[in-house]
Amino acid sequence: MTDPVIKAEGLGLRYRQRGRAWALKDCTFALPAGRVVAVAGHNGAGKSTLLALAAGLLRPTEGRIEAPARDRLSYVAQDKPLYGQLTVAETLRLGRELNPDRWDPAVADRVVEAGPLPGNARVHSLSGGQRTRLALALALGKRPEVLLLDEPMADLDPLARHELMGALMADAAENGTTVVMSSHILTELEGACDHLLLVKDGRIRLDGAIDDLLAAHTLLTGPVADLAPHTVVESRTTGRQLTALVRKEGPVEGPWEAAEPSLEELLLAHLRASRAPEGVPA
């Protein structure tokens, strides 16, 4: 694995205003450069907190996280905070003025013009999807080494989501940009991302290349029987038929039909499990 572009060791954050509850606890992971990373998990799992810590907007309560300096990093939050009184053109000019050494107007203009977004339209008059497009134009126009996106496509229609996801993937492939993206849309992650961080109850449950994680698990169907020595993530029994997702501990033997799970099946099984196993190393 290449040197990690983002690395965390024993990372934890506790919010005082929430009864001192831990939003993240004992998180350790390493994200290799040039990957498209999916950060998955249920609502309140700690995904947004993790991205804000990586962006340097929050300070950890314990542990540490290492990420590129802010001039080499772009971050798009869920609420897409932009200056409502500015026009689209003024917003892009602001991006250029704040990032004079890295700004690429052609990249930003290409994202805006595909909307299209009128240059004289004020930000407060834009729809949610248009604000998302403008925020992504700012983020990509900065030419970052790392792009952090918190639920970036949630308010886009399917066509715009497909177009912008294609633009992100093309930028990552062309420039080696590391993209770290949280999303609730599992189909959005499959086929677009090649590395996974699964966050559950404030802890990292899976961390690794998606191909490796899928290969480490198998979906078994057959008669009810002992699954040792494999770790059972989730199992369901219908009559005498058992269906189980297991983390393999050696060859799979027995009267089973075995298949590699899809990314969606893997994520849903770990999220539904009352106590998911610790992360599988890549």
Buried (B, 14 or more C-beta within 10 A) or exposed (E): EEEBBBBBEEBBBBBEEEEEEBBBBBBBBBBBBBBBBBBBBEEEBBBBBBBBBBBBEBEBBEBEBEBBEEEBBBBBBBEBEBEEEBBBBBBBBBBBEEBEEBBBEEBBBBBBEBBEBBBEBBBEEBEEBBBBBBBBBBBBBBBBBBBBBBBBBBBBEEEBBEBBBEBBBEBBEEBEBBBBBBBBEBEBBBEBBBBBBBBBBBBBBBBBBBEEBBEBBBBBEBEEEEBEEBBBBBBEEEEEEBBBBBBBEEEEEEEBEEEEBEBEBBBBBBBEBEEBBEBBEB
